[in-house]
Amino acid sequence: MSILLKSLRFIDCDTVHELNDYVVDSDGLREYDADSSVNITETIDCQGLFCSEGWVDLRCLAGEPGEEYKETLESLGELLKQSGFAKAVLMPNTKPALQFKSDLLSLKQRTSEWFTEALFQVSVTKDNKGEDFTDILDLNAHGGYIFGDGLQPLSNPDRFMKVLQYLQKFDGVLFDHSYEPLLALFGQMHEGVVSTRIGMKGIPNLAEEVAVKRNIDILRYAGGNLHFQTISTAGAVTEIRKAKQEGLNVTCDVSVYQLIFTDDDLQSFDTHLKVNPPFRSKEDREALIAGLKDGTIDALVSNHQPQDFDAKHMEFDLASSGMIGLQTFLPALVKLSEEMSWPLLISKVTKSADAVLRSHGSKSTKFTIFDPKASWEYDVNSNFSLSSNHPWMNTALAGKVKYVISQGELIKL
C-alpha cells in the first residue's frame, strides 16, 4: 500500500525545502516520481504541513514504578507518540530507582512495543543519593550506556571523577543536572530583583555556574563523555562554550520551557511555574538562545516531569517542582520560531540531539509531520498525560503533530 502526501514541505537541519510530493510505502518515506509505476492507494493533501525526521527527547520522566498516578509507562508511550517523538531517554527517578539489571530489562521489555524507541538513563548511584555506586559494568552488559542521577546532581567531586573514568570502559555518557545543592538550599525561584520584590528565597546563578565549572575541570582531568542537562544561566553557557572550543567531550541541553518563561512570570505565584532549574532572567534567556544559535547548546528537551494535583495546589514554597512538557513541546517551538529558524530548532531535536547519544540506539527511520498553525484547546479532554501541571492548561495553543511515520506506516494522530 502506497500513500501519496501532496504538497508537503520537508525540514532538515539546513533548510526548509520547497513543496514536494512524497510517497509512504514499505520503503519508508521518499520523493514521489510521477513517472514511476507506484500504485497509489490513498492521497493526502499536506498543504501547510511540515515534515522532519522523528524527534529525540533526552529528558523525560515516568511515574512508573512507584507513582503510577502521575504517569504510567503506557500513558507516557502514547504521549510521546502523540507529541511526535521517535526516541526518548527516560530518567531513573522512579520508586524504586532504575538501578538494577532486572529493572532495566523489565523496562526495555515493557516499552519494546512503543512507537517511540525508549532509552534509559540508569542510576549511577544507589537510590540517586550521590553516594554508593550502582553496578555500572553489569548494567552496561545489559544495555545501559547512559548514566546519571536524573533530577539529582552528582555533586560529590570524587564520585563525579570516578564515574567519568568508569564510563570510559565502554564509551558511556554521564548525564548530569549540575548545580551545587547547598547554594540552592531552600531556594524557590531565581535570585534577582523579582525574588526580592515578592519576598521569595532565591537560587543564585552561582549555584549552577560553580558546579558546571568544577565538573568541566574534572572532565579535563579524568577524560570521558559529559552531558549537562537543563542548563539555565549565561555563565554556564560561557563555560561550556570554552570547554567545547578546548576540544573536551562535552554536550548540553536546555529545557524548551526555559526559553519561554522568565522569573518575571512568577509574580503571579503560579505553582505550575515552579521548576528546577528555575526560570532565570531575560539576560540568561538571551544567552541560552545565543548558545543554541552558535552550537554551544546541542539539544532542546521537554523535561517532562508529571506532578499530581496535590503536589501543585498548595503554597508556593511547599509545592513540588516540575512541569509536563511533551504535548506542549511543538507549541513552544512555534513560539520560538519567531526568534530562531525552523532548521535550527529541528536540528536541536533530531540530528544534534541524537549525536549526544554517541550512536547508542538505532538510526531513526521515523518521521514527524506537523502543522505549526493548527489551533487546538489544551484541556483535560485533549491531554494525554495523567497529570496536568502546566500553566498553559485550558488555553488555546498553536502547533499540532498530525502524523508520524514508522516502518513505512503512516499513523494519523
Buried (B, 14 or more C-beta within 10 A) or exposed (E): EBBBBBBBBBBBBEEBBEEBBBBBBEEBBEEBEEEEEBEEEEEBEBEEBBBBBBBBBBBBBBBBBEBBEBBBBBBBBBBBBBBBBBBBBBBBBBEBBBBBBEBBEEBBEBBEEBBBBBBBBBBBBBBBEBEEBBBBEEBBEBBBBBBBBBBBBBBBEEBBBBBBEBBBEEBBBBBBBBBBEEBBEEBBBBBBEBBEEBEBEBBBBBBBBBBBBBBBBBBEEBBBBBBBBBBBBBBBBBBBBBBBEEEBBBBBBBBBBBBBBBBBBBEEBBBBBBBBBBBBBEEBBEBBBBBBEEEBBBBBBBBBBBBBEEBBEEEBBEBBBBBBBBBBBBBBBBBBBEEBBBBBBBBBBBBBBBBBBBEBBEEBBBBBBBBBEBEBEBEEEEBBBBBBBBBBBEEEBBBBBBBBBBEBBBEEB
